[in-house]
């Protein structure tokens, strides 16, 4: 029980020997609650002396939101995550529900950025008797374990919340490794006559209200074991928050959350389709490009350019099976694409250009990867300028329309998509190839204007001359299409240039580049 040694048979000592809750008057380092806490309430709880908090990752009105995550992190809490959807009777303890709950836990852990081998506690919130433990409860935890085994990039450990008896039984069966004991349920038979599980991490001893920043919040006090598994939130880069108006219950970025779910679905599909003779899990490194491919469909896949410029060419039958399994899993998601105002199809196509061809080597030059992003968009704006029959200066027209008018072919959504795609590709090339969501977590910490500014700095050194020179070299220099079997005709068609539309001259290309630089500076503030 980890009671402080006093050399006396005091109340705390004999109380812990008699009842599962022990001495409920002692101070505890931990508590759990089903309330969503504000930043002020989190700070107040930490100032009270609590260091560990148990919070729910799912469940209406009790799951962790973006504001709460930020508040808990700022306050310096250590989190022990809890998954519970009722689980209050044997009838709901099924393998099928265990599979669903395990999948949900993987998704939430990916969103929160919980590290490898984090312990997630799954609840048995009733006084399970031996037949129920041997049957439904074990079935449920087999389902949880089977679901968690799908994870390839980051694994979770299984913890169990329940009476002493059910915790020990499930741990002895190898279906959990840590116990969160419901010690305050002193009347439960599973807490009577059973010793504390050896692998107890938390003991829930009493429910009571506590004043946090002027509001009465119901909490359960939890004794924290010296072996307790937890996540120090100060070491976690938080999930990006939604900044662009998409509907989101949690407050986290909608595109980011969707990508996290897609990654889990792909890992599930690869794991389920794998066998000793068909090891598809080794292709988990393909998942970012597979997700991007699914997002760019159908707009950026048909026609002459895209299948040649960013092809899907599996090098083996196994790789082809892996991609097909992932795409089928993503197609089964609801929604099948993120619900957002951002142009995710454009973003995905641009990312695949850099993913396939790499980043340019110099800030004042071009790379083949640029063709799927800002370069093609600027060429399309050029074509629209010519068709507008404008007698005005090309620079003025570009400044007036880029990032403003969708009719320019280079509206704000296009600029933002190009910026995000480059930044995420840059993060992957420069910090290691990791899950797609982890690069998004890094890049989406800032808002769209800041991301456009960062793109301007990273890609062009924040210099007008570099943008102008890069586009001028792309248009007039030799060899831009040499690495790929793509004709100038196909490129012109992809840019929307009609047969009578001329390519820009060297001077016109320079003016187009200068105008783009001006707009990147303006939109990035």
N, C-alpha and C positions, 0 to 999 in steps of 0.2 A: 504493500500500500504506500510505501515511501513516506512514512510518517516521520517527522523530525524526532530524533532521539532526545528524550528528556531524563531517562532513568527513573521515571515514575509511571505508575499505572493510572494516568490521568483520564479525564473524560474523553478526550480525542482518541486515545489509544483503545479503550474498551468499546467506544462507540463504533469505531471502524471494524472491530471484531464481531460486533453483533448485527449490524445492519449494513446493507449494500451502499447506502449513501454516506455512511460514516458521519463525522461531525460536520453538519451543514453550516455551522457558524464560522468556519475557518475562511481565511482569505484564499482565493484561488487566482491563478495566473490566467485562466481561460474562461470564456463563456461562449455560448451559442445563442442565436436568436433567429426568429423567422421574420424579423422586421428589416426593411431596407433603411440603412442608416444614412443620415446626412454627414457631410464632412465635419460639421460642428459636433455631432453626436459621437462620431468615431474618435475625434480628438478628446472629447470629454471622457470616453471610456478608457482611452489610453492613459490619460492623466489620473484616472482612478487607480491605475496599477495593473490593468489587464494587458497582457502581451500577446495572447493567442485568441483568435476568434474563429468559431465555426459558423460558416454561412452556406446557404443553399445555392446550388448552381442552376436549379430548375424550380418550377412551381410558381403558379400565379401569385403575383404581388410579394413574393419572398425571394426571388432570384437576385443575384448581384447585378446591379446596373453600372453603367459607365461612371456616373457621379459617385456612387458608393465605392467602387473599386479605387477611384482616385483618392477619395477620402481615407480609406483604410490604408492605402499605400503611403500617403502623406503622414498619417498618424504613426506609421512604423509597425503595423500589425504583422503577425505571423498567422497565416490562414490555414485552417484544416477544412478542406472542402467537403460538403455533404451533398449527396444526391438522394432525394426522396420524392417520390410521387405516391402519396398515400402509404402503401406497403403496411397497412394496418390490419390485415387479416390474411389467413392462409389462402383464401380464394384468389388473391392477386399475386401470390408468390409463385409465378410460373416461369419456366425457362424462356418463353416468348417475351414476357415482360423484362426479364433479365437482359435479353439481347437488346431490346429497345433502350433500356436504361443505360446499358454499357455503351451503346452507340452515342447516346446523348452526353454521357460523361466524357467520352473522347472529344466530342465536338466542343463542349464548354472548356475543357482543359486546353484545347488548341487555341481557342479564342483568348483565354486568359493568359496564355503563354506559360502555363505551369511546366516546370522542368520534368525531364525524364525521371521515371520512378516516383512521381508524386503519389501519395496515398489518397484515394478518394473513398469516403465512407458511404456505404449503402445501408439503408435502414431495414430493420425488422422491428416495426413499431407496435408490437403486441406481445403478449406473454405466450410465446410459441411453446407447445408441449412436444414431447419426444416424437410422436408420430408426425407432427407437422414439421419438425426440424428435419427428420430423416427424409421426408417426402418433399413437400412444396418449397420449403426454405432452401434445401440443398439444390433442388431443380433451378430455383431462381438464381442462386449464386453460380451454378454451372453456366447459365445463360450469360450472366455478367462477365465471367471469365472468358467465355468463348468470344464475346464481343470485344473485350479489351485485347484479345490476342490478334485482332485484325490490325492493330496499330503497328506500323513499320518505323516511322520516323521518331515517335515518342511514345513510350509505354507508360501505363498507369499501374499502380499497385492497388489491390482491393483491400479496403478496410470494411469492418462491419460495425453497425450500431445496433445494440440490443441488450438483452439480459446477459448476465455472466454465462449462463448455461449455453444459450444459442451462440454467443460469441466464441466460446471455447470449442463447441462442436464444429462450427464452420471452419475455424482455424485448424483444428485437428484433421479435418477432411482435406486440407490443402487448398481451400477455396477463398481464404482471406489470410492476411498476414498481420493485421493490426485490429485492436478492439477499441471501440468507443462505447463504454459501458453505460447503460441506462440505469445508473445506480440509484437515482431518485425514485424509481419505481419499486419501492421497498416491499410492496404487497405482491409483486409478481413472483410466481413460484420459481421462475428461472433465476431469481436472485436470492433464493432461500436455500441455504445449505450447500451452496456452490462457492468454491474459492475464486478469488479474482484471477482472471486469465493471465497467464504469464506474459502475454503480448499485449497487455492493456496499454493504451496510449493516453486516453482521456477517460475520466469518470465523471458523469453528469450527476451532481448531488442534490441540487435544489432549484426550484423555479421561484423567481421573485421579480418584482418590478424595481427598476433602478432609474433614477433621474439622470438623463443625459441631455445637456444643453437646454434644460427647462421642459423636457418632455419625458413622461413616464414610459419606459420601454420594458416590456417583459423579456427577461433573459433566463437562461439556465446557467448556473455556475458550474464550471468544469475544472476538476483537478487535472493538472497537466503532468504527465509522467516525464521522467528524465529521458526516456526513449521516444518521446512523442514526435511523430512525423508532422512537419508543417512546412509551409512555403513562406519565406521571408519576402513580403511584397515589395520591400524597398529594392530588392535585387531583380525585379521583374519590369521589363519595358511594358507599359500598359497597352491594352488594345486601343487602337485609334478610335476616336469618337466620330459620330456622324456630324459633318459640317455643311452638307450640301442639300439638306432638306428631305432626304429619303425617310420613309416611314420605318422606324425601328423601335421595338419594344424595349430593348436593352439600353439604347443610346449609343451603342457601338456602331462603327462605320458599316453600312449595309453591304458594300462590296466585299470588304474584308471578312465579315461574318459568313457570307455566302461562299467565299473561297475556302475558308476553314472547313465548312461542311463538305464542299466538293473534295477536298483533300482526304477527309476521313472516308468518304464514299469510295474514292479511288483505292485507298489502302485496303478497305474491306473487300472490294472486288478483286484486287490482286491477290490477297490472302486466300479468299475462297476459291479462286481459280488455280491456285498453286498446288503443286504436288512434287514429290521427289523427281519425277520425270518431266515436270513442267514448272520450273522455278520462276514464276512470273514476278515474285516480290523483288527480284533484283532490278526490275525496271522502275522502281519508285522514283528514281531520278528523272524519269520522263514526265512525271505528273504535272509539273508546272507548264510545260509546253502543251500537254494534252488538255489541261484546263483552259489555257489560252486559245487553243484551237476550237474548243467547244464554244467559247465566248464569241469568237469572231465569225462563227457561222450564222446565217448563210452569206451575209453581205460581203465578206472579204475572203471568199473561197472560190466562187465561180469566176468566169471570165478568163482572159488570157494571162493575166499577170500572176495572181496569187498562188495558184497551184505550182507555178514554176519558181516564183520568188521565195515562197516559204512552203516547200513541199512537205508532205508526210511520207517519208520513205523508210519504213522499218527495215532494219538490216537482217532480221531473222523472222521466222514464223512465230517464235515466242514473243518477240517484241510487238509484232502485229496483234497477237492475241491479247497482250497486256493493254495495248491502246484501245482495242475494241471493248474489252471488259470495263475499262475506265469510262469510256464514252457512254456505254450503256448505263452505267451507274449514275453518271451525271444527268443523263436524259430522264432518269427516274426521279430526280429531285423535284421538289415543289417549293419555290418556283424553279423553273429550269434555268433561269438567269437572274442575276441580281435585279431587284426593283430599285432603280436609281435614275436620277436625271443625267448622270455621267454617261458618256458614249463608250460603253464597255467594249463594244464590237471594234471600234476604232482603236481603242487602247490595246486590245488583245492582238490585233493585226500588227500594230506598230511594235509591240513587244516581241512578237515572233520574228520580225525583221532583224532586230538586234540579237535575239537569241540564236538565230540561224547564221548570221553573218558577222556578228561581233560589233564592238564599238569602234568608232573612228579613232585613228591614232593621233590626230592633231586637232586642236580647237579651230583652226582656220582651214580645215580641209573637209572632205566628205568621205563617208564609208558606204558600202553597199547597204548596210543596215539602215541608213538614213532614208533610203528610198521609200520605205513603208511608213514614214512619219512626216516630219516637218518639210522635207524636200519635196515629196509628192504633193503635199497640201499646198505649198507655195507655188508649185507649178500649176496646180489646179486653179488657184487664185489668179494666176497670170492669164490662163485661158478665159476665165470669167471676166477679167478686165478687158480683154480684147473683144469679147462678144458683147460687152456693154456699150460698145461703140463710143467709148468715152474719149473725148479729145483732151481730157485733162492729163496732168502729169501722172505717170505710173506710180511714183512714190506717194503722192497725195492720195490716190485712189486706194492703194494698199493700206496706208495708215488709217484711212476712213473706214475700211471694211474688214481687215483682218482682226479676228477676235471679237467682232461686233456682229457682222451679218453672216448668217448661214449661207446666204446667196453667193457670198464670196468664195465658198468652197473651203474656207479656212476660218470658221466661226470659233467662238470661245470654247465650245465643247471639244473642238478639234485640237486647239492649242493645249488645253488641259490634258487631253488624252495623250498627245505627243510627249508632253513633259513627264507625265506619270510613267509612261512606258519606258522612256529613257532612264529615268531615275531608278526604277525597279530593276531594269537590266544592268545598270551601273552597279547597284548594290550587290546583285548576284555575281557579277564578274569580279568585283573587288573585295568582297567580304566572304566569299565561299558560296558554293551552290547548296542551297538549303531550301526548305519548303517555301513555296510561293508566298504563303501567308506571312512568313517571317520578314521577307523583303517588304511586303505591304505594311506590316506593323511598323517598320522603320520609317518608310517614306511617308506614310499617312499620319505621322505624328503632327504634321503641320497642315495648314489649310491650303486650298488650291492656289491662292496668289503667291504664297511662300514657295510652293512647289514649282511654280512657273519661274520664279526668281532663281531658285536653285538649279533648275534646268539650264537657264541662261548662263549661269556661272560655270557649271560643270561642263556643259557641252561646248560653249563658245568663249569661255573665260570672261564672260560679262562684257564683251567688247564688240561694238558695232562693226568694226573692220573685219573681225573674224567671221561674223555671220555673212557679210557681203562677199568676202573672199571665198568662203566655203560654197555658197550657192553659185557664184560665178564659175568656180572651178568645176562644180558638178555639171553645169550646163554646157560649158565650152571646152572643158578638158577632155582628153581622150580616156577611154578605158572604163567608164563608169559601169557599163554593162558587160564588160569582159568576163567577170567571174561567173556570170549566170547566163543560161541560154534564153535570154529575154531580148526581143527585138525592140528598137526604138518605137516601132508602131504600137507594140503592146504597152509600153510605158506611157505613150501619149494617150492611148485609150483609157488606161487606168486613171490618168490625171484628168480625163474628161475633155482633152483637146480634140477638136474636130479636124477633119482633113485640111480645111483651109486655115487653121490656126497656126501661125508661125511660132517657133520657139523663141524665147527672148534673146536679144543680142547680149553681148558682154556687158554693155553699159546698162541695159534694161535689167539684166540679172543682178547687177550690183545694186541698183536702186531697189529691187524687190527685197534683197537681203537686208539693206539698210532699213527699209520699212518694217521688216519682221523684227529686227533688233529693237527698233523704237517701240513696237507693240509689246515685246517681251518685257522691256523695261517698265512700260506703263501698267501692263496687266500684273506684273510681279510686285506691285506696291500696294 
